Amino acid sequence: YKAINCIHNRHVIDLQGLKQRYGQGVRITIVNDKANELEEVGKKIQEMYENCQVIRNEEHNQLHIQVKNTSKFLFSEAFQTLNTLKVEGRVQDFSISQASLE
């Protein structure tokens, strides 16, 4: 895994370093009409990812989770976990997106 470098005004910029330093990480949105399930799912995600921020939107039955430290984050792992929770009926829908400086 190599960093991508860009030359701008005679300075070499490490784009991956900029992304890690100033990027917003990963956002996970989870939807479920059952309030108690949302709380349990939020706890499970917090156990998986240290220092994540969980914001509950009761009006739309959603959890918004911000994972800032993405050094150990794998999209495949998050997708598999959330898809399993969906099959079990603990999550109605979910999305995973990566913030970008691009």
N, C-alpha and C positions, 0 to 999 in steps of 0.2 A: 504494500500500500504506500504509494508515494504522494507527497504533497504536490499540489499544482502551484506553480509560481507564475506570477505575472510581473512584467516590468512596467512601471508607471513612473514617469518623471525621474528616470535613472535610479529608482529604488526597486528592489525585489520585494514583492509582497507575497507572503505565504497565504494563499486563499483559504486553505484548510484551517490554518491557525486563526485567521480572522473569523471564520465561521464558528470555530470552537469558542473563541473569546467573546464574540459579540452576537452570535446567533441566539435564537430564542429556544432552541432545542426541539422537542417533539410535543405535539398536542394530541391528546386522546380525548375523544368525545364519546360518551356512553349514554344510551337512552333506555329507560325502562319505566313503565308506569307504576311499578311496585317500589315504594320508597325504601322499605327495609332491604330489598335486594340491591338497590343502588348503593346504600351505605356499606353493605358487605363487599360488594365489588370494589368500591373505593378503597376499603381496607386491604383487599388482596393486591391491588395495584400499588398501594403504598409500601407493602411488604416487598414487592418485586423491585421497586425503584426508589433508592434513597433520595431524600431531598426533593421529592415531587410535590407539587402544590395541587390540592384538590379543591375545586370550586363547584358548589352544588347550585343548580338552577332549578328550583322547585317548580317554577311556573311551567317549564317545558319538560320536567322529569328527566333532567340531564345532569351528568357529571362532566366537568371539564377538568382534565388533568394535564398539567404542564410538567414535563420531565426536562429539567435543565441540564443535568449531567448525563450526557448521552454516550459517554465512553464505554459503558457496559450495556447500552440499549441495542437490542436486535429487533428490527421490524418483524422478522419471521417469528420470533418468540412471542412478541406482543400480540401479533395476529392470531397465532395458534391458541394462546390463552384466552383471548376475547372470543374467538370463534367457538371454543369449547364451552365457554359460559353462555354463548348464544344458543348452542344446541341444547344445553341444560335448561334453557328458559330463564336464566338469570339476567340476561341482557337481550333487549329487543333489537338493538342496532348499535353500531359503533363505527367510528372513523379514526384513523391514525394519519397524522400529517406532520411534515417536517417544515419548520420555519426556515427561511432562507434569506440570505443577504443579496441574492441575485435579483 
